[in-house]
Amino acid sequence: MIAPARAAPESARRVARTRARRGANVRTRAASEVTQDVADGAVSFVLLAGGVGKRMGADMPKQYLPLMGTPIALWSLRKFAKMAEVGEIVVVCDPSYDDVFQSEAIDKPLVFARPGKERQDSVYNGMQAARAGAELLAIHDSARPLCAATDARRCFNDAKKYGAAVLAVQSKATIKEVNKDLSIDKGLDRSRLWEMQTPQVMRPELLRAGYDLVNSKGLEVTDDVSIVEALGERVQVTPGSYFNLKVTTPEDMFIAERLMTEQGDAVA
C-alpha cells in the first residue's frame, strides 16, 4: 500500500495550493442551489470501477485505495446515492470487489455488472444492466471522487434538454498537432479545446443506437459521448470544475486529499 500524501513531491504540493487558492471563491459561488429539472429517480447512474490503474503503482486498483480513509470509489457512490434524480446505481466492477459497495448503507437499488476488455465494453455492460424506463443514463469514472453534486445536476439538466451532455473544462495547456516524425504540424485554437470529464449523461436510446452503429462498424471510442457523436447527434458541454480531477497517480492522490481538506463542501 502506498502513502500518497507523504510521497507527493513539492510540485504536487504547489499544484494543490494553486488549485485551492484559485478555486475557493469560484467553487463557493458554484455551490449555490441549482434547479432540479430532471424528475426524482429518472437517472440510472453507472459507476465504472473495473479499471486496473497501473500508473498508481499500488497493489490494488486505484479506485479502491483509501482517500481520507475511504476507498476512492465510495466517495462517488455516497454522493450520487444522495441525489434525488438518481433512481439506481449500477456498479461495473470485478466480483471480488462487490463487497466494498455492498457494505455501504444507501437507499437506492444497487446493481452489478462486469467489466469488459475496453472501457466501451464496460459501459455497454453497465447499460445492459440498467433498468428499463430510465430517462437518462449517467456514466461516471469512480476515480473522480471530487465531482460536485451541483455540477452533476447541471449536467443532468443539460442532457434532459439536449439529449446528451458531458462535464468538461477548457484546456489550459497549449496543444499542438504533431506529425509522425514529431515535427509540429500546427497549433490548435485553445479557446475551442475542452477536456472531457465525467459524468457523461445521455438518453438511453441514443446510447443504444450509438452502440449499434459502433459495433456494426468495429469502431473504438475513448469516451461515452463519442458513441453519441458517431450518430451525428448533438452533445452539450456543461462547464465543470478543475477540481473534478481523475486520480491516476500518487501526486493526484495528494492533490485530492489536500482539496478535500481545504475546500470541504466546495468539492462535495
Phi, psi and omega per residue, in radians:
M1 nan 2.409 -3.139
I2 -1.652 2.843 3.070
A3 -2.103 1.421 -2.975
P4 -1.031 -0.616 -3.098
A5 -1.145 -0.628 3.139
R6 -1.388 -0.512 -3.039
A7 -1.503 -0.200 -3.037
A8 -1.152 2.311 3.119
P9 -1.311 3.000 -3.132
E10 -1.033 -0.584 3.135
S11 -1.045 -0.721 3.123
A12 -1.170 -0.651 3.120
R13 -1.148 -0.665 3.103
R14 -1.121 -0.739 3.125
V15 -1.074 -0.782 -3.122
A16 -1.088 -0.749 3.141
R17 -1.130 -0.718 -3.135
T18 -1.132 -0.804 3.134
R19 -1.068 -0.734 -3.116
A20 -1.126 -0.760 -3.132
R21 -1.146 -0.801 -3.101
R22 -1.167 -0.571 -3.007
G23 -1.560 -0.274 -2.985
A24 -0.953 -0.981 -3.106
N25 -1.217 -0.725 -3.109
V26 -1.077 -0.815 -3.062
R27 -1.256 -0.509 3.076
T28 -1.102 -0.741 3.113
R29 -1.176 -0.698 -3.087
A30 -1.194 -0.346 -3.104
A31 -1.420 0.022 3.080
S32 -1.134 2.823 -3.030
E33 -1.034 2.331 3.086
V34 -1.941 2.268 -3.138
T35 -1.077 2.351 3.104
Q36 -1.574 1.886 -3.137
D37 -1.645 -0.297 -3.105
V38 -1.666 2.390 -3.071
A39 -1.123 2.685 3.061
D40 -0.976 2.320 3.046
G41 1.304 0.160 -3.033
A42 -1.461 -0.168 -3.059
V43 -1.879 2.220 2.918
S44 -1.612 2.068 -3.024
F45 -1.755 2.052 -3.120
V46 -1.796 2.011 -3.112
L47 -1.790 1.977 -3.108
L48 -1.467 2.000 -3.084
A49 -2.382 0.589 -3.086
G50 -1.899 0.065 -3.097
G51 -1.220 2.806 -3.120
V52 -1.583 -0.717 3.082
G53 1.242 0.906 -3.079
K54 -1.156 -0.540 -3.075
R55 -1.173 -0.345 -3.133
M56 -1.279 -0.448 3.127
G57 1.201 0.474 -3.122
A58 -1.809 3.054 -3.102
D59 -1.622 0.214 3.064
M60 -2.656 2.828 3.100
P61 -0.989 2.512 -3.010
K62 -1.002 -0.578 -3.048
Q63 -1.222 -0.131 3.116
Y64 -1.898 -0.023 3.062
L65 -1.211 2.576 -3.120
P66 -1.303 2.293 3.016
L67 -2.110 2.002 -3.039
M68 0.954 0.641 3.073
G69 1.481 0.021 -3.100
T70 -2.220 2.349 3.078
P71 -0.891 2.375 -3.046
I72 -0.876 -0.795 -3.061
A73 -1.068 -0.506 -3.071
L74 -1.285 -0.391 3.075
W75 -1.061 -0.744 3.119
S76 -1.239 -0.725 3.137
L77 -0.992 -0.852 -3.107
R78 -1.127 -0.764 -3.071
K79 -1.123 -0.861 -3.046
F80 -1.351 -0.412 3.060
A81 -1.149 -0.381 -3.138
K82 -1.521 -0.186 -3.100
M83 -1.381 2.285 -3.069
A84 -1.071 -0.581 -3.093
E85 -1.164 -0.466 -3.046
V86 -1.394 2.119 -3.116
G87 -1.722 -0.387 3.096
E88 -2.775 2.800 3.065
I89 -2.162 2.161 3.080
V90 -1.826 1.999 3.132
V91 -1.714 2.169 3.085
V92 -1.747 1.875 -3.071
C93 -2.696 2.893 3.005
D94 -1.173 2.462 -3.086
P95 -1.029 -0.387 3.138
S96 -1.195 -0.228 3.140
Y97 -1.911 0.113 3.121
D98 -0.944 -0.698 -3.042
D99 -1.135 -0.455 3.106
V100 -1.035 -0.712 -3.098
F101 -1.499 -0.604 -3.138
Q102 -1.173 -0.398 -3.136
S103 -1.302 -0.205 -3.121
E104 -1.500 2.357 3.109
A105 -1.582 1.630 3.090
I106 -2.048 2.723 -3.066
D107 -1.769 0.431 3.080
K108 -2.087 2.586 3.057
P109 -0.990 2.391 -3.134
L110 -2.030 2.120 -3.082
V111 -2.132 2.587 3.138
F112 -2.053 2.506 3.000
A113 -2.335 2.863 -3.059
R114 -1.849 2.589 -3.133
P115 -1.180 2.653 3.035
G116 -1.805 -3.014 -3.116
K117 -1.157 -0.741 3.135
E118 -2.084 2.940 -3.136
R119 -0.971 -0.797 -3.086
Q120 -1.100 -0.487 3.083
D121 -1.259 -0.663 3.114
S122 -1.171 -0.718 3.109
V123 -1.117 -0.718 3.126
Y124 -1.057 -0.769 3.128
N125 -1.110 -0.679 3.091
G126 -1.145 -0.708 3.104
M127 -1.075 -0.735 -3.126
Q128 -1.158 -0.513 -3.127
A129 -1.443 -0.296 -3.115
A130 -1.201 2.667 -3.083
R131 -1.225 2.640 3.043
A132 -1.273 2.555 3.069
G133 1.686 -0.064 3.097
A134 -1.184 2.459 3.121
E135 -1.312 -0.640 -3.111
L136 -2.396 2.614 2.956
L137 -1.936 2.284 3.100
A138 -2.046 2.163 -3.130
I139 -1.856 2.246 -3.079
H140 -2.396 2.393 3.047
D141 -1.344 2.209 -3.141
S142 -1.181 -0.262 3.109
A143 -1.460 0.164 3.042
R144 -1.988 1.436 -3.067
P145 -1.428 -0.143 -3.007
L146 -1.849 0.292 3.086
C147 -1.200 2.150 3.138
A148 -1.283 2.427 3.139
A149 -1.064 -0.573 3.118
T150 -1.153 -0.652 3.086
D151 -1.164 -0.746 3.113
A152 -1.075 -0.698 3.138
R153 -1.099 -0.733 3.102
R154 -1.107 -0.615 3.096
C155 -1.202 -0.705 3.042
F156 -1.011 -0.809 -3.117
N157 -1.062 -0.744 3.132
D158 -1.144 -0.680 3.128
A159 -1.139 -0.649 3.082
K160 -1.100 -0.695 -3.084
K161 -1.318 -0.742 -2.993
Y162 -1.866 -0.254 -3.112
G163 1.818 -0.566 3.105
A164 -2.724 2.501 -3.139
A165 -2.654 2.730 -3.131
V166 -2.510 2.389 2.992
L167 -1.224 2.416 -3.129
A168 -2.739 2.817 3.059
V169 -2.273 2.631 3.103
Q170 -1.166 2.460 3.128
S171 -1.138 2.343 3.086
K172 -1.691 -0.253 -3.094
A173 -1.585 2.720 2.986
T174 -1.450 2.117 -3.056
I175 -1.877 2.312 3.096
K176 -2.066 2.498 2.977
E177 -1.544 2.240 -2.969
V178 -2.068 2.483 3.094
N179 -1.352 2.991 -3.122
K180 -1.061 -0.526 3.141
D181 -1.519 0.193 3.102
L182 1.248 0.232 2.973
S183 -1.436 2.580 -3.095
I184 -1.315 2.239 3.091
D185 -1.513 -0.922 3.135
K186 -2.887 2.773 3.030
G187 -1.540 2.703 -3.141
L188 -1.928 2.582 -3.110
D189 -1.228 1.846 -3.051
R190 -1.065 -0.497 -3.115
S191 -1.139 -0.300 -3.132
R192 -1.869 0.086 -3.103
L193 -1.796 2.229 3.133
W194 -2.225 2.469 3.086
E195 -1.616 2.146 -3.111
M196 -1.330 2.451 3.072
Q197 -2.126 -2.838 2.952
T198 -2.364 2.729 0.197
P199 -1.296 2.672 2.977
Q200 -2.001 2.169 -2.892
V201 -2.179 2.387 3.138
M202 -2.720 2.844 3.024
R203 -1.189 2.387 -3.084
P204 -0.980 -0.651 -3.105
E205 -1.153 -0.538 3.071
L206 -1.193 -0.772 -3.131
L207 -1.136 -0.706 3.127
R208 -1.133 -0.756 3.105
A209 -1.123 -0.664 3.104
G210 -1.113 -0.714 3.109
Y211 -1.153 -0.659 3.091
D212 -1.019 -0.752 -3.134
L213 -1.210 -0.840 -3.112
V214 -1.066 -0.770 -3.127
N215 -1.195 -0.657 -3.129
S216 -1.180 -0.500 -3.127
K217 -1.761 -0.021 3.134
G218 1.146 0.587 -3.101
L219 -1.459 2.630 3.013
E220 -1.969 2.331 3.134
V221 -2.181 2.659 -3.059
T222 -1.762 -0.263 3.044
D223 -2.532 3.032 -2.931
D224 -1.330 -0.702 -3.121
V225 -1.207 -0.337 3.064
S226 -1.070 -0.514 3.113
I227 -1.177 -0.679 3.085
V228 -1.255 -0.677 3.102
E229 -1.024 -0.613 -3.124
A230 -1.053 -0.405 3.102
L231 -1.435 -0.175 -3.041
G232 1.446 0.241 -3.122
E233 -1.531 2.695 3.129
R234 -1.239 2.402 2.981
V235 -2.159 2.170 -3.080
Q236 -1.625 2.335 3.023
V237 -1.476 2.217 3.001
T238 -1.790 1.943 -3.116
P239 -1.004 2.216 -3.091
G240 -1.929 -2.530 -3.070
S241 -2.271 2.523 3.050
Y242 -1.184 -0.282 3.083
F243 -1.173 -0.390 -3.074
N244 -1.385 1.006 -3.081
L245 -1.398 2.732 3.073
K246 -1.684 2.137 -3.082
V247 -1.429 1.853 -3.109
T248 -2.209 -0.237 -3.110
T249 -2.335 2.878 3.064
P250 -1.020 -0.590 3.095
E251 -1.110 -0.690 3.102
D252 -1.098 -0.670 3.115
M253 -1.057 -0.768 -3.139
F254 -1.102 -0.793 -3.121
I255 -1.080 -0.779 -3.132
A256 -1.082 -0.725 3.138
E257 -1.125 -0.720 3.138
R258 -1.143 -0.743 3.126
L259 -1.109 -0.723 3.122
M260 -1.105 -0.682 -3.116
T261 -1.199 -0.760 -2.996
E262 -1.566 -0.483 -3.026
Q263 -1.753 -0.460 3.084
G264 0.985 -2.061 -3.068
D265 -1.105 -0.353 -3.117
A266 -1.147 -0.398 3.108
V267 -1.975 0.277 -3.140
A268 -1.604 nan nan
